[in-house]
């Protein structure tokens, strides 16, 4: 039995999937399997996987489209490993990433979720001058809800025991358990991480380094901010009954951070009016981000103001942003 299962959700990702799988197959820690979940693709995603199946560690599972959460759930259900890592089909892992997480989890039995920072790349795989450099230690539910140190879905390696502890099965589900909530098409990551933080004793902890290359695209995203905010609010409503006191205390500040993030997305897309609206709503919710992260908060405020007044060229150099995938 492999020690680790790497789950790769894939939906119409033929263009990038071979690079993703090649990077995973090149890991210095070798005791793993890769489960690619073809989530109802209509392109040649499955053919790409089959072309690489000369490596016996690679498996293909195909299903009707169930979304990212559904593909991950299928991958977890198929997994044979005691540890489960995730890599989206357009991201890349550095060769030493898995070794770092296996060592980290072996040395720290109380840690259930191991993660690392990520370097950001563009659609062509070129490095951007940005990175996700998360807090690595002392993580609690407040840190996860406000700033999500895990960062993205291709960053963590998680013990199977963690998923066993949070598994549930909706009444209409006849085939397998859910770990990620498949009713979410956005905010599914943070919803899962928060359920782990609120309902289990497993710790979250990071390892140093930028071990994932996280692909992002800019343009045309500001219109999705309302949809993403609605999903985030639904996540808050779902989780609040798990620990009403904690969630009620954390929600205003976390909402302010979320609104600031969405404002930065709007700035990156050149939508000054929406960016300003999001910044104003963030300040109305809480001033804590201004106290905790004054430079980033004031930079966002200034960029939104300048862009709103028509200074798009100035803003682009003042606040170079790329909108992240939801």
C-alpha positions as CSV (number, residue, x, y, z in Angstrom):
1,X,0.0,0.0,0.0
2,X,1.4,3.4,-0.9
3,X,2.1,5.7,2.1
4,X,0.7,8.8,0.3
5,X,-2.1,9.3,-2.2
6,X,-1.9,12.5,-4.4
7,X,-5.3,13.5,-5.6
8,X,-5.5,15.5,-8.8
9,X,-9.0,16.9,-9.7
10,X,-9.1,17.5,-13.4
11,X,-11.8,19.2,-15.5
12,X,-10.9,20.1,-19.1
13,X,-7.2,20.5,-18.2
14,X,-5.5,18.7,-21.0
15,X,-3.3,21.8,-21.7
16,X,-1.6,21.7,-18.3
17,X,-2.2,18.3,-16.9
18,X,0.9,16.6,-18.3
19,X,3.2,19.1,-16.7
20,X,1.3,18.7,-13.4
21,X,1.6,14.9,-13.4
22,X,5.2,15.0,-14.5
23,X,6.1,17.2,-11.6
24,X,4.3,14.9,-9.2
25,X,6.0,11.8,-10.6
26,X,9.3,13.5,-10.1
27,X,8.9,13.8,-6.3
28,X,12.0,12.7,-4.4
29,X,9.8,10.8,-1.9
30,X,8.7,7.9,-4.0
31,X,6.2,5.9,-2.0
32,X,3.0,7.3,-3.4
33,X,0.2,6.8,-5.8
34,X,-1.6,9.5,-8.0
35,X,-5.3,9.4,-8.4
36,X,-6.5,11.6,-11.2
37,X,-10.2,12.3,-11.0
38,X,-11.5,13.2,-14.5
39,X,-14.6,15.3,-13.4
40,X,-16.6,14.9,-16.6
41,X,-14.1,16.5,-19.0
42,X,-15.0,17.0,-22.6
43,X,-11.5,17.5,-23.8
44,X,-8.6,15.1,-24.0
45,X,-7.9,15.1,-20.2
46,X,-8.3,11.3,-19.9
47,X,-6.0,10.7,-22.9
48,X,-3.3,12.7,-21.3
49,X,-3.5,10.5,-18.2
50,X,-3.5,7.3,-20.2
51,X,-0.4,8.4,-22.1
52,X,1.5,8.5,-18.8
53,X,0.1,5.3,-17.3
54,X,3.2,3.4,-18.0
55,X,4.0,4.5,-14.5
56,X,2.0,2.1,-12.3
57,X,1.6,4.7,-9.6
58,X,-0.8,6.6,-11.7
59,X,-4.6,5.8,-11.7
60,X,-7.5,7.4,-13.6
61,X,-11.0,7.6,-12.2
62,X,-13.7,9.1,-14.3
63,X,-17.1,10.5,-13.1
64,X,-19.8,12.9,-14.2
65,X,-19.1,16.5,-13.3
66,X,-19.5,17.1,-9.6
67,X,-17.2,20.1,-9.2
68,X,-13.9,20.5,-7.5
69,X,-15.2,19.4,-4.1
70,X,-16.8,16.3,-5.7
71,X,-13.7,15.4,-7.5
72,X,-11.6,15.7,-4.3
73,X,-14.2,13.6,-2.4
74,X,-13.9,10.9,-5.0
75,X,-10.1,11.0,-4.9
76,X,-10.2,10.6,-1.1
77,X,-12.6,7.7,-1.4
78,X,-10.2,6.0,-3.8
79,X,-7.1,6.8,-1.8
80,X,-5.0,4.0,-0.4
81,X,-2.5,6.1,1.4
82,X,-2.4,7.2,5.1
83,X,-1.5,10.7,3.9
84,X,-3.4,12.6,1.2
85,X,-2.1,15.5,-0.8
86,X,-3.9,17.6,-3.4
87,X,-2.7,19.2,-6.5
88,X,-5.0,21.0,-9.0
89,X,-4.4,20.0,-12.6
90,X,-2.9,23.4,-13.6
91,X,-0.5,23.7,-10.6
92,X,3.0,22.3,-10.0
93,X,4.8,20.8,-7.1
94,X,8.5,21.3,-6.5
95,X,10.3,17.9,-6.4
96,X,11.1,18.0,-2.7
97,X,7.6,19.1,-1.5
98,X,6.2,15.7,-0.7
99,X,9.4,14.7,1.2
100,X,9.1,17.8,3.3
101,X,5.5,17.1,4.3
102,X,6.0,13.4,5.0
103,X,8.9,14.3,7.3
104,X,6.9,17.0,9.0
105,X,4.0,14.8,9.7
106,X,6.2,11.9,10.8
107,X,7.9,14.2,13.3
108,X,4.8,15.9,14.6
109,X,2.0,13.4,15.3
110,X,-0.3,16.1,16.6
111,X,-0.3,17.9,13.2
112,X,-3.1,16.8,10.9
113,X,-2.7,19.4,8.1
114,X,0.7,20.2,6.8
115,X,1.1,23.0,4.2
116,X,3.7,25.3,2.7
117,X,3.9,28.6,0.8
118,X,3.4,29.0,-2.9
119,X,5.1,30.9,-5.7
120,X,2.6,32.4,-8.2
121,X,2.9,31.7,-11.9
122,X,1.0,33.0,-14.9
123,X,-1.0,31.1,-17.5
124,X,2.3,30.2,-19.3
125,X,4.1,29.0,-16.2
126,X,6.3,32.1,-15.8
127,X,7.0,33.2,-12.2
128,X,5.2,36.3,-11.1
129,X,6.8,38.7,-8.6
130,X,4.3,37.5,-5.9
131,X,4.1,34.6,-3.5
132,X,1.9,33.2,-0.7
133,X,4.1,33.2,2.4
134,X,1.7,32.0,5.2
135,X,2.1,31.9,8.9
136,X,3.5,28.5,9.8
137,X,2.9,27.9,13.5
138,X,0.4,28.8,16.2
139,X,-2.6,28.4,13.9
140,X,-6.1,28.4,15.3
141,X,-9.6,28.9,13.9
142,X,-9.2,32.7,13.9
143,X,-6.1,32.5,11.7
144,X,-7.8,30.1,9.3
145,X,-11.0,32.2,8.9
146,X,-9.3,35.5,8.6
147,X,-6.2,34.8,6.5
148,X,-6.4,31.1,5.5
149,X,-2.7,30.2,5.9
150,X,-3.1,27.0,3.8
151,X,-3.5,29.5,0.9
152,X,-4.7,27.2,-1.9
153,X,-5.9,23.7,-2.6
154,X,-2.6,22.5,-4.0
155,X,-0.7,23.4,-0.8
156,X,-1.7,20.8,1.9
157,X,-0.9,17.2,2.7
158,X,-3.4,15.9,5.2
159,X,-3.7,12.7,7.3
160,X,-6.4,10.3,6.2
161,X,-7.4,10.1,9.8
162,X,-8.4,13.8,9.7
163,X,-10.8,13.1,6.8
164,X,-12.2,10.1,8.6
165,X,-13.0,12.3,11.5
166,X,-15.0,14.9,9.5
167,X,-16.7,12.5,7.1
168,X,-20.4,12.7,6.6
169,X,-22.9,11.4,4.1
170,X,-26.0,13.5,3.0
171,X,-29.2,11.6,2.8
172,X,-29.3,11.7,-1.0
173,X,-25.7,10.4,-1.4
174,X,-25.6,6.7,-2.1
175,X,-22.0,6.0,-3.2
176,X,-19.5,7.6,-0.7
177,X,-18.9,10.0,2.1
178,X,-18.3,13.7,1.7
179,X,-15.3,15.5,3.2
180,X,-15.5,18.7,1.2
181,X,-19.1,20.1,0.9
182,X,-20.1,19.5,-2.7
183,X,-22.9,22.1,-2.5
184,X,-20.1,24.8,-2.6
185,X,-18.5,25.8,-5.9
186,X,-16.5,28.5,-4.1
187,X,-15.2,28.6,-0.5
188,X,-15.1,24.8,-0.4
189,X,-11.5,24.9,0.9
190,X,-12.0,27.2,3.8
191,X,-15.2,25.5,4.7
192,X,-13.4,22.2,5.1
193,X,-10.4,23.7,7.0
194,X,-12.7,25.4,9.4
195,X,-14.7,22.2,10.1
196,X,-11.4,20.5,10.9
197,X,-10.4,23.4,13.2
198,X,-13.8,23.6,15.0
199,X,-14.6,19.9,15.4
200,X,-11.3,18.1,15.8
201,X,-8.1,18.4,17.9
202,X,-5.8,18.1,14.9
203,X,-3.3,21.0,14.5
204,X,-2.5,23.0,11.3
205,X,1.2,23.7,10.8
206,X,3.3,24.8,7.8
207,X,6.8,24.0,6.6
208,X,9.2,26.6,5.2
209,X,9.6,27.3,1.6
210,X,7.6,28.0,-1.6
211,X,6.8,24.4,-2.5
212,X,3.9,24.8,-4.9
213,X,3.7,26.7,-8.1
214,X,0.2,28.1,-8.0
215,X,-1.2,29.2,-11.4
216,X,-3.5,32.3,-11.5
217,X,-5.2,34.2,-14.1
218,X,-6.2,37.9,-14.2
219,X,-9.0,39.6,-16.0
220,X,-12.8,39.4,-15.9
221,X,-12.9,38.4,-12.3
222,X,-14.4,41.4,-10.5
223,X,-17.9,40.5,-11.6
224,X,-17.6,37.3,-9.6
225,X,-16.9,39.1,-6.3
226,X,-20.6,39.2,-5.3
227,X,-20.9,35.5,-6.0
228,X,-17.8,34.7,-4.0
229,X,-19.0,36.9,-1.1
230,X,-22.4,35.1,-1.1
231,X,-20.6,31.7,-1.0
232,X,-18.4,33.0,1.9
233,X,-21.5,34.2,3.8
234,X,-23.2,30.8,3.3
235,X,-20.1,29.2,4.7
236,X,-20.3,31.4,7.8
237,X,-24.0,30.5,8.2
238,X,-23.3,26.8,7.9
239,X,-20.4,26.8,10.4
240,X,-21.8,29.1,13.1
241,X,-23.9,26.3,14.8
242,X,-20.7,24.3,15.3
243,X,-19.4,26.9,17.7
244,X,-21.7,29.9,17.9
245,X,-19.5,31.8,20.4
246,X,-16.3,31.5,18.4
247,X,-17.9,32.2,15.0
248,X,-19.9,35.2,16.2
249,X,-16.8,36.7,17.7
250,X,-14.7,36.0,14.6
251,X,-17.1,36.8,11.8
252,X,-17.0,40.6,11.6
253,X,-13.2,40.7,11.4
254,X,-13.0,37.8,9.1
255,X,-15.6,39.4,6.9
256,X,-13.5,42.6,6.8
257,X,-10.5,40.6,5.6
258,X,-12.7,38.8,3.0
259,X,-14.0,42.2,1.7
260,X,-10.4,43.5,1.5
261,X,-9.4,40.5,-0.5
262,X,-12.3,41.0,-2.9
263,X,-11.4,44.7,-3.2
264,X,-7.9,43.7,-4.3
265,X,-9.3,41.4,-6.8
266,X,-11.4,44.2,-8.2
267,X,-8.4,46.5,-8.3
268,X,-6.5,43.9,-10.3
269,X,-9.3,43.8,-12.8
270,X,-9.4,47.6,-13.1
271,X,-12.9,47.9,-11.5
272,X,-12.4,51.0,-9.3
273,X,-16.0,51.4,-8.3
274,X,-16.4,47.8,-7.1
275,X,-13.0,48.0,-5.3
276,X,-14.1,51.1,-3.5
277,X,-17.4,49.5,-2.4
278,X,-15.6,46.5,-1.0
279,X,-13.1,48.6,0.9
280,X,-15.9,50.8,2.4
281,X,-17.8,47.7,3.5
282,X,-14.6,46.2,5.0
283,X,-14.0,49.3,7.1
284,X,-17.7,49.2,8.2
285,X,-17.3,45.7,9.4
286,X,-14.1,46.0,11.4
287,X,-10.9,48.1,11.7
288,X,-8.9,45.1,12.9
289,X,-7.2,44.6,9.5
290,X,-6.0,48.2,9.6
291,X,-4.4,47.5,13.0
292,X,-3.0,44.0,12.2
293,X,-1.9,44.7,8.6
294,X,-1.8,48.5,8.2
295,X,0.4,48.6,5.0
296,X,-1.6,46.1,3.0
297,X,-4.9,47.6,4.2
298,X,-3.9,51.2,3.4
299,X,-2.4,50.2,0.1
300,X,-5.7,48.6,-0.9
301,X,-7.6,51.6,0.2
302,X,-5.4,54.0,-1.7
303,X,-5.4,51.8,-4.9
304,X,-9.2,51.6,-4.9
305,X,-9.4,55.4,-4.4
306,X,-7.0,56.2,-7.2
307,X,-8.5,53.7,-9.6
308,X,-12.0,55.0,-8.8
309,X,-10.8,58.5,-9.8
310,X,-9.5,57.2,-13.1
311,X,-5.9,56.6,-12.3
312,X,-5.7,53.1,-13.7
313,X,-2.2,53.4,-15.0
314,X,-1.0,54.8,-11.7
315,X,-2.8,52.1,-9.8
316,X,-1.3,49.3,-11.9
317,X,2.2,50.3,-10.9
318,X,1.3,51.2,-7.4
319,X,-0.5,47.9,-6.5
320,X,0.6,45.2,-8.9
321,X,-2.0,42.4,-8.3
322,X,-3.1,39.3,-10.0
323,X,-6.5,37.9,-9.0
324,X,-6.4,34.5,-7.5
325,X,-8.6,31.6,-8.5
326,X,-11.5,31.2,-6.3
